[in-house]
Amino acid sequence: MTTSKIELLIGLDDNRVPEKLSWNAKDGGVSEADAKAFLLSVWDHEAQTALRIDLWTKDMPVDQMKMFFYQTLLAMSDTYLRATQDEKMSDTMKDFCDYFAEKLDLKNNN
């Protein structure tokens, strides 16, 4: 079996609040790429539950966090479609993303 490694590096301040985030994925050509936030979900098949890590730096601007969530939700609808072929629910998820963007006035910021 071939393996590939993705690393998340978190620089913490004295209060253990993230100050710097970066990641490596050598197979993908990524080396210590800076990030301001990341969301990681892992499926525990034995417990039948999603585990997650949500981190962002203390200087992550709120407007960028809103856009990050919008883009993440939109990407999840595409991933859901690829994983399930359930077009109807994927379209419903995209409708929610449109609603989300409208309520946060994100469409004018693209």
Chimera marker file (.cmm) of the C-alpha trace (Angstrom):
<marker_set name="trace">
<marker id="1" x="0.000" y="0.000" z="0.000" r="1" g="1" b="0" radius="0.5"/>
<marker id="2" x="1.234" y="3.486" z="-0.852" r="1" g="1" b="0" radius="0.5"/>
<marker id="3" x="0.704" y="6.246" z="1.687" r="1" g="1" b="0" radius="0.5"/>
<marker id="4" x="0.616" y="10.005" z="1.486" r="1" g="1" b="0" radius="0.5"/>
<marker id="5" x="0.976" y="12.457" z="4.341" r="1" g="1" b="0" radius="0.5"/>
<marker id="6" x="-0.734" y="15.783" z="4.975" r="1" g="1" b="0" radius="0.5"/>
<marker id="7" x="0.527" y="17.798" z="7.942" r="1" g="1" b="0" radius="0.5"/>
<marker id="8" x="-1.153" y="20.671" z="9.749" r="1" g="1" b="0" radius="0.5"/>
<marker id="9" x="1.141" y="22.948" z="11.747" r="1" g="1" b="0" radius="0.5"/>
<marker id="10" x="-0.363" y="25.187" z="14.427" r="1" g="1" b="0" radius="0.5"/>
<marker id="11" x="1.627" y="27.971" z="16.087" r="1" g="1" b="0" radius="0.5"/>
<marker id="12" x="0.071" y="28.878" z="19.459" r="1" g="1" b="0" radius="0.5"/>
<marker id="13" x="0.396" y="31.943" z="21.652" r="1" g="1" b="0" radius="0.5"/>
<marker id="14" x="0.935" y="31.725" z="25.429" r="1" g="1" b="0" radius="0.5"/>
<marker id="15" x="-2.808" y="31.095" z="25.917" r="1" g="1" b="0" radius="0.5"/>
<marker id="16" x="-2.764" y="28.267" z="23.330" r="1" g="1" b="0" radius="0.5"/>
<marker id="17" x="-4.754" y="30.343" z="20.831" r="1" g="1" b="0" radius="0.5"/>
<marker id="18" x="-3.694" y="29.752" z="17.202" r="1" g="1" b="0" radius="0.5"/>
<marker id="19" x="-1.485" y="32.546" z="15.856" r="1" g="1" b="0" radius="0.5"/>
<marker id="20" x="-0.143" y="30.816" z="12.762" r="1" g="1" b="0" radius="0.5"/>
<marker id="21" x="-1.459" y="27.942" z="10.664" r="1" g="1" b="0" radius="0.5"/>
<marker id="22" x="0.371" y="26.228" z="7.850" r="1" g="1" b="0" radius="0.5"/>
<marker id="23" x="0.241" y="22.889" z="6.087" r="1" g="1" b="0" radius="0.5"/>
<marker id="24" x="2.361" y="20.495" z="4.071" r="1" g="1" b="0" radius="0.5"/>
<marker id="25" x="1.381" y="17.989" z="1.405" r="1" g="1" b="0" radius="0.5"/>
<marker id="26" x="4.598" y="16.913" z="-0.292" r="1" g="1" b="0" radius="0.5"/>
<marker id="27" x="2.795" y="14.699" z="-2.824" r="1" g="1" b="0" radius="0.5"/>
<marker id="28" x="0.696" y="17.723" z="-3.799" r="1" g="1" b="0" radius="0.5"/>
<marker id="29" x="3.665" y="20.082" z="-3.999" r="1" g="1" b="0" radius="0.5"/>
<marker id="30" x="2.640" y="22.051" z="-0.894" r="1" g="1" b="0" radius="0.5"/>
<marker id="31" x="5.318" y="23.044" z="1.594" r="1" g="1" b="0" radius="0.5"/>
<marker id="32" x="4.497" y="25.133" z="4.662" r="1" g="1" b="0" radius="0.5"/>
<marker id="33" x="1.673" y="27.001" z="2.929" r="1" g="1" b="0" radius="0.5"/>
<marker id="34" x="0.153" y="29.638" z="5.194" r="1" g="1" b="0" radius="0.5"/>
<marker id="35" x="-3.519" y="29.509" z="6.118" r="1" g="1" b="0" radius="0.5"/>
<marker id="36" x="-5.777" y="31.558" z="8.363" r="1" g="1" b="0" radius="0.5"/>
<marker id="37" x="-8.335" y="28.794" z="9.053" r="1" g="1" b="0" radius="0.5"/>
<marker id="38" x="-9.080" y="25.155" z="8.468" r="1" g="1" b="0" radius="0.5"/>
<marker id="39" x="-11.974" y="22.767" z="9.043" r="1" g="1" b="0" radius="0.5"/>
<marker id="40" x="-11.227" y="19.064" z="9.251" r="1" g="1" b="0" radius="0.5"/>
<marker id="41" x="-13.898" y="16.360" z="9.495" r="1" g="1" b="0" radius="0.5"/>
<marker id="42" x="-13.172" y="12.670" z="9.980" r="1" g="1" b="0" radius="0.5"/>
<marker id="43" x="-15.773" y="9.889" z="9.928" r="1" g="1" b="0" radius="0.5"/>
<marker id="44" x="-15.501" y="7.398" z="12.804" r="1" g="1" b="0" radius="0.5"/>
<marker id="45" x="-17.215" y="4.379" z="11.273" r="1" g="1" b="0" radius="0.5"/>
<marker id="46" x="-17.322" y="2.439" z="14.558" r="1" g="1" b="0" radius="0.5"/>
<marker id="47" x="-19.018" y="5.222" z="16.537" r="1" g="1" b="0" radius="0.5"/>
<marker id="48" x="-20.977" y="6.335" z="13.433" r="1" g="1" b="0" radius="0.5"/>
<marker id="49" x="-20.122" y="9.962" z="14.129" r="1" g="1" b="0" radius="0.5"/>
<marker id="50" x="-18.181" y="12.804" z="12.570" r="1" g="1" b="0" radius="0.5"/>
<marker id="51" x="-15.186" y="14.088" z="14.469" r="1" g="1" b="0" radius="0.5"/>
<marker id="52" x="-13.878" y="17.533" z="13.683" r="1" g="1" b="0" radius="0.5"/>
<marker id="53" x="-11.212" y="20.097" z="14.290" r="1" g="1" b="0" radius="0.5"/>
<marker id="54" x="-12.046" y="23.725" z="13.541" r="1" g="1" b="0" radius="0.5"/>
<marker id="55" x="-9.209" y="26.219" z="13.956" r="1" g="1" b="0" radius="0.5"/>
<marker id="56" x="-8.570" y="29.765" z="12.854" r="1" g="1" b="0" radius="0.5"/>
<marker id="57" x="-5.975" y="32.340" z="13.737" r="1" g="1" b="0" radius="0.5"/>
<marker id="58" x="-6.875" y="35.114" z="16.129" r="1" g="1" b="0" radius="0.5"/>
<marker id="59" x="-6.293" y="37.672" z="13.362" r="1" g="1" b="0" radius="0.5"/>
<marker id="60" x="-8.654" y="36.000" z="10.848" r="1" g="1" b="0" radius="0.5"/>
<marker id="61" x="-10.961" y="38.810" z="9.644" r="1" g="1" b="0" radius="0.5"/>
<marker id="62" x="-14.678" y="38.139" z="10.120" r="1" g="1" b="0" radius="0.5"/>
<marker id="63" x="-15.482" y="39.035" z="6.504" r="1" g="1" b="0" radius="0.5"/>
<marker id="64" x="-12.962" y="36.435" z="5.314" r="1" g="1" b="0" radius="0.5"/>
<marker id="65" x="-14.402" y="33.867" z="7.755" r="1" g="1" b="0" radius="0.5"/>
<marker id="66" x="-17.863" y="34.427" z="6.272" r="1" g="1" b="0" radius="0.5"/>
<marker id="67" x="-16.502" y="33.916" z="2.756" r="1" g="1" b="0" radius="0.5"/>
<marker id="68" x="-14.561" y="30.837" z="3.917" r="1" g="1" b="0" radius="0.5"/>
<marker id="69" x="-17.753" y="29.275" z="5.274" r="1" g="1" b="0" radius="0.5"/>
<marker id="70" x="-19.705" y="30.133" z="2.122" r="1" g="1" b="0" radius="0.5"/>
<marker id="71" x="-17.073" y="28.578" z="-0.145" r="1" g="1" b="0" radius="0.5"/>
<marker id="72" x="-16.753" y="25.534" z="2.133" r="1" g="1" b="0" radius="0.5"/>
<marker id="73" x="-20.515" y="24.939" z="2.136" r="1" g="1" b="0" radius="0.5"/>
<marker id="74" x="-20.601" y="25.268" z="-1.645" r="1" g="1" b="0" radius="0.5"/>
<marker id="75" x="-17.718" y="22.793" z="-2.018" r="1" g="1" b="0" radius="0.5"/>
<marker id="76" x="-19.495" y="20.381" z="0.345" r="1" g="1" b="0" radius="0.5"/>
<marker id="77" x="-22.538" y="20.362" z="-1.936" r="1" g="1" b="0" radius="0.5"/>
<marker id="78" x="-20.273" y="19.330" z="-4.845" r="1" g="1" b="0" radius="0.5"/>
<marker id="79" x="-18.588" y="16.664" z="-2.701" r="1" g="1" b="0" radius="0.5"/>
<marker id="80" x="-21.987" y="15.389" z="-1.567" r="1" g="1" b="0" radius="0.5"/>
<marker id="81" x="-23.069" y="15.045" z="-5.210" r="1" g="1" b="0" radius="0.5"/>
<marker id="82" x="-19.900" y="13.151" z="-6.176" r="1" g="1" b="0" radius="0.5"/>
<marker id="83" x="-20.260" y="10.838" z="-3.167" r="1" g="1" b="0" radius="0.5"/>
<marker id="84" x="-24.000" y="10.112" z="-3.448" r="1" g="1" b="0" radius="0.5"/>
<marker id="85" x="-25.166" y="11.117" z="-6.959" r="1" g="1" b="0" radius="0.5"/>
<marker id="86" x="-28.120" y="12.757" z="-5.161" r="1" g="1" b="0" radius="0.5"/>
<marker id="87" x="-28.635" y="15.761" z="-7.454" r="1" g="1" b="0" radius="0.5"/>
<marker id="88" x="-31.844" y="16.902" z="-5.778" r="1" g="1" b="0" radius="0.5"/>
<marker id="89" x="-30.247" y="17.285" z="-2.344" r="1" g="1" b="0" radius="0.5"/>
<marker id="90" x="-27.069" y="18.776" z="-3.807" r="1" g="1" b="0" radius="0.5"/>
<marker id="91" x="-29.185" y="21.408" z="-5.556" r="1" g="1" b="0" radius="0.5"/>
<marker id="92" x="-31.027" y="22.058" z="-2.274" r="1" g="1" b="0" radius="0.5"/>
<marker id="93" x="-27.695" y="22.555" z="-0.537" r="1" g="1" b="0" radius="0.5"/>
<marker id="94" x="-26.634" y="25.014" z="-3.266" r="1" g="1" b="0" radius="0.5"/>
<marker id="95" x="-29.925" y="26.885" z="-2.805" r="1" g="1" b="0" radius="0.5"/>
<marker id="96" x="-29.037" y="27.259" z="0.876" r="1" g="1" b="0" radius="0.5"/>
<marker id="97" x="-25.571" y="28.511" z="-0.120" r="1" g="1" b="0" radius="0.5"/>
<marker id="98" x="-27.217" y="31.169" z="-2.300" r="1" g="1" b="0" radius="0.5"/>
<marker id="99" x="-29.437" y="32.145" z="0.642" r="1" g="1" b="0" radius="0.5"/>
<marker id="100" x="-26.419" y="32.221" z="2.979" r="1" g="1" b="0" radius="0.5"/>
<marker id="101" x="-24.468" y="34.461" z="0.577" r="1" g="1" b="0" radius="0.5"/>
<marker id="102" x="-27.454" y="36.753" z="0.078" r="1" g="1" b="0" radius="0.5"/>
<marker id="103" x="-28.073" y="37.197" z="3.814" r="1" g="1" b="0" radius="0.5"/>
<marker id="104" x="-24.391" y="37.985" z="4.410" r="1" g="1" b="0" radius="0.5"/>
<marker id="105" x="-24.172" y="40.170" z="1.297" r="1" g="1" b="0" radius="0.5"/>
<marker id="106" x="-21.326" y="38.051" z="-0.045" r="1" g="1" b="0" radius="0.5"/>
<marker id="107" x="-22.358" y="38.125" z="-3.697" r="1" g="1" b="0" radius="0.5"/>
<marker id="108" x="-21.295" y="41.780" z="-3.968" r="1" g="1" b="0" radius="0.5"/>
<marker id="109" x="-17.868" y="40.889" z="-2.558" r="1" g="1" b="0" radius="0.5"/>
<marker id="110" x="-16.985" y="38.297" z="-5.232" r="1" g="1" b="0" radius="0.5"/>
<link id1="1" id2="2" r="1" g="1" b="0" radius="0.2"/>
<link id1="2" id2="3" r="1" g="1" b="0" radius="0.2"/>
<link id1="3" id2="4" r="1" g="1" b="0" radius="0.2"/>
<link id1="4" id2="5" r="1" g="1" b="0" radius="0.2"/>
<link id1="5" id2="6" r="1" g="1" b="0" radius="0.2"/>
<link id1="6" id2="7" r="1" g="1" b="0" radius="0.2"/>
<link id1="7" id2="8" r="1" g="1" b="0" radius="0.2"/>
<link id1="8" id2="9" r="1" g="1" b="0" radius="0.2"/>
<link id1="9" id2="10" r="1" g="1" b="0" radius="0.2"/>
<link id1="10" id2="11" r="1" g="1" b="0" radius="0.2"/>
<link id1="11" id2="12" r="1" g="1" b="0" radius="0.2"/>
<link id1="12" id2="13" r="1" g="1" b="0" radius="0.2"/>
<link id1="13" id2="14" r="1" g="1" b="0" radius="0.2"/>
<link id1="14" id2="15" r="1" g="1" b="0" radius="0.2"/>
<link id1="15" id2="16" r="1" g="1" b="0" radius="0.2"/>
<link id1="16" id2="17" r="1" g="1" b="0" radius="0.2"/>
<link id1="17" id2="18" r="1" g="1" b="0" radius="0.2"/>
<link id1="18" id2="19" r="1" g="1" b="0" radius="0.2"/>
<link id1="19" id2="20" r="1" g="1" b="0" radius="0.2"/>
<link id1="20" id2="21" r="1" g="1" b="0" radius="0.2"/>
<link id1="21" id2="22" r="1" g="1" b="0" radius="0.2"/>
<link id1="22" id2="23" r="1" g="1" b="0" radius="0.2"/>
<link id1="23" id2="24" r="1" g="1" b="0" radius="0.2"/>
<link id1="24" id2="25" r="1" g="1" b="0" radius="0.2"/>
<link id1="25" id2="26" r="1" g="1" b="0" radius="0.2"/>
<link id1="26" id2="27" r="1" g="1" b="0" radius="0.2"/>
<link id1="27" id2="28" r="1" g="1" b="0" radius="0.2"/>
<link id1="28" id2="29" r="1" g="1" b="0" radius="0.2"/>
<link id1="29" id2="30" r="1" g="1" b="0" radius="0.2"/>
<link id1="30" id2="31" r="1" g="1" b="0" radius="0.2"/>
<link id1="31" id2="32" r="1" g="1" b="0" radius="0.2"/>
<link id1="32" id2="33" r="1" g="1" b="0" radius="0.2"/>
<link id1="33" id2="34" r="1" g="1" b="0" radius="0.2"/>
<link id1="34" id2="35" r="1" g="1" b="0" radius="0.2"/>
<link id1="35" id2="36" r="1" g="1" b="0" radius="0.2"/>
<link id1="36" id2="37" r="1" g="1" b="0" radius="0.2"/>
<link id1="37" id2="38" r="1" g="1" b="0" radius="0.2"/>
<link id1="38" id2="39" r="1" g="1" b="0" radius="0.2"/>
<link id1="39" id2="40" r="1" g="1" b="0" radius="0.2"/>
<link id1="40" id2="41" r="1" g="1" b="0" radius="0.2"/>
<link id1="41" id2="42" r="1" g="1" b="0" radius="0.2"/>
<link id1="42" id2="43" r="1" g="1" b="0" radius="0.2"/>
<link id1="43" id2="44" r="1" g="1" b="0" radius="0.2"/>
<link id1="44" id2="45" r="1" g="1" b="0" radius="0.2"/>
<link id1="45" id2="46" r="1" g="1" b="0" radius="0.2"/>
<link id1="46" id2="47" r="1" g="1" b="0" radius="0.2"/>
<link id1="47" id2="48" r="1" g="1" b="0" radius="0.2"/>
<link id1="48" id2="49" r="1" g="1" b="0" radius="0.2"/>
<link id1="49" id2="50" r="1" g="1" b="0" radius="0.2"/>
<link id1="50" id2="51" r="1" g="1" b="0" radius="0.2"/>
<link id1="51" id2="52" r="1" g="1" b="0" radius="0.2"/>
<link id1="52" id2="53" r="1" g="1" b="0" radius="0.2"/>
<link id1="53" id2="54" r="1" g="1" b="0" radius="0.2"/>
<link id1="54" id2="55" r="1" g="1" b="0" radius="0.2"/>
<link id1="55" id2="56" r="1" g="1" b="0" radius="0.2"/>
<link id1="56" id2="57" r="1" g="1" b="0" radius="0.2"/>
<link id1="57" id2="58" r="1" g="1" b="0" radius="0.2"/>
<link id1="58" id2="59" r="1" g="1" b="0" radius="0.2"/>
<link id1="59" id2="60" r="1" g="1" b="0" radius="0.2"/>
<link id1="60" id2="61" r="1" g="1" b="0" radius="0.2"/>
<link id1="61" id2="62" r="1" g="1" b="0" radius="0.2"/>
<link id1="62" id2="63" r="1" g="1" b="0" radius="0.2"/>
<link id1="63" id2="64" r="1" g="1" b="0" radius="0.2"/>
<link id1="64" id2="65" r="1" g="1" b="0" radius="0.2"/>
<link id1="65" id2="66" r="1" g="1" b="0" radius="0.2"/>
<link id1="66" id2="67" r="1" g="1" b="0" radius="0.2"/>
<link id1="67" id2="68" r="1" g="1" b="0" radius="0.2"/>
<link id1="68" id2="69" r="1" g="1" b="0" radius="0.2"/>
<link id1="69" id2="70" r="1" g="1" b="0" radius="0.2"/>
<link id1="70" id2="71" r="1" g="1" b="0" radius="0.2"/>
<link id1="71" id2="72" r="1" g="1" b="0" radius="0.2"/>
<link id1="72" id2="73" r="1" g="1" b="0" radius="0.2"/>
<link id1="73" id2="74" r="1" g="1" b="0" radius="0.2"/>
<link id1="74" id2="75" r="1" g="1" b="0" radius="0.2"/>
<link id1="75" id2="76" r="1" g="1" b="0" radius="0.2"/>
<link id1="76" id2="77" r="1" g="1" b="0" radius="0.2"/>
<link id1="77" id2="78" r="1" g="1" b="0" radius="0.2"/>
<link id1="78" id2="79" r="1" g="1" b="0" radius="0.2"/>
<link id1="79" id2="80" r="1" g="1" b="0" radius="0.2"/>
<link id1="80" id2="81" r="1" g="1" b="0" radius="0.2"/>
<link id1="81" id2="82" r="1" g="1" b="0" radius="0.2"/>
<link id1="82" id2="83" r="1" g="1" b="0" radius="0.2"/>
<link id1="83" id2="84" r="1" g="1" b="0" radius="0.2"/>
<link id1="84" id2="85" r="1" g="1" b="0" radius="0.2"/>
<link id1="85" id2="86" r="1" g="1" b="0" radius="0.2"/>
<link id1="86" id2="87" r="1" g="1" b="0" radius="0.2"/>
<link id1="87" id2="88" r="1" g="1" b="0" radius="0.2"/>
<link id1="88" id2="89" r="1" g="1" b="0" radius="0.2"/>
<link id1="89" id2="90" r="1" g="1" b="0" radius="0.2"/>
<link id1="90" id2="91" r="1" g="1" b="0" radius="0.2"/>
<link id1="91" id2="92" r="1" g="1" b="0" radius="0.2"/>
<link id1="92" id2="93" r="1" g="1" b="0" radius="0.2"/>
<link id1="93" id2="94" r="1" g="1" b="0" radius="0.2"/>
<link id1="94" id2="95" r="1" g="1" b="0" radius="0.2"/>
<link id1="95" id2="96" r="1" g="1" b="0" radius="0.2"/>
<link id1="96" id2="97" r="1" g="1" b="0" radius="0.2"/>
<link id1="97" id2="98" r="1" g="1" b="0" radius="0.2"/>
<link id1="98" id2="99" r="1" g="1" b="0" radius="0.2"/>
<link id1="99" id2="100" r="1" g="1" b="0" radius="0.2"/>
<link id1="100" id2="101" r="1" g="1" b="0" radius="0.2"/>
<link id1="101" id2="102" r="1" g="1" b="0" radius="0.2"/>
<link id1="102" id2="103" r="1" g="1" b="0" radius="0.2"/>
<link id1="103" id2="104" r="1" g="1" b="0" radius="0.2"/>
<link id1="104" id2="105" r="1" g="1" b="0" radius="0.2"/>
<link id1="105" id2="106" r="1" g="1" b="0" radius="0.2"/>
<link id1="106" id2="107" r="1" g="1" b="0" radius="0.2"/>
<link id1="107" id2="108" r="1" g="1" b="0" radius="0.2"/>
<link id1="108" id2="109" r="1" g="1" b="0" radius="0.2"/>
<link id1="109" id2="110" r="1" g="1" b="0" radius="0.2"/>
</marker_set>
